[in-house]
């Protein structure tokens, strides 16, 4: 496995998917993604030298895939919180403007 | 015009042939009080109209997830560094797996009790799948190989950290 290439491709895909939330999650994501890649490379190595059975390697790789999915959900929630806050801030501005126009206290 | 009512309503036919049957009502200044009531109603709705895209933060969820992390760490640490004469077989470890499975099931139920919580529910589902994978390896090999212990400990720790961070992110929601 070409860890550098796979790492860059995964990082780019995550950045595209996270959108505006990327800046907030970038650090944790990069660190966890690095962990997944290191684990995957070690699993491959252990499998190659027959220190690990194929079914065990399969379960371990499945766990790495689960980690990536969990990270993707974290990015989704971060992005949703940003969107929610932006919309609610706009509603607050609208509320203030309408209240001022209607001369409500 | 309706006699006696202060409101001036003048039906006006629109000129476009496709809108021949549509009329609009031009209202006079006398409808101001009704408009005011409508505006007030609208303002009350608007004031309470914050949208919610993610569920509220749940402190208990974070606590339970952290407790499960400790249980899994304990199980794996006992496998890595057992006391003299300890039975490390799958059968001997089954009570620990059962306890973890029950606690994960409670964590899933807690996540499912909140609306708009699909991302967290999916995360807990994947964590459960990972822990079942660990149990499958233990059952298959009867003893957990050191490489599996190290890899699974790091993996499960990363997964729970991400789940907790996801929950904490909800605190920032307005």
Interface residues (C-beta under 8 A of the other chain):
Chain A: X28 X32 X35 X36 X39 X42 X43 X46 X51 X52 X53 X55 X56 X59 X60 X62 X63 X64 X66 X67 X69 X70 X71 X73 X74 X76 X77 X78 X80 X81 X83 X84 X85 X87 X88 X89 X91 X94 X95 X98 X99 X102 X104
Chain B: X39 X42 X43 X46 X47 X49 X50 X51 X52 X53 X54 X119 X120 X122 X123 X126 X127 X129 X130 X133 X134 X136 X137 X140 X141 X145 X147 X148 X151 X152 X154 X155 X156 X158 X159 X161 X162 X163 X165 X166 X169 X170 X172 X173 X174
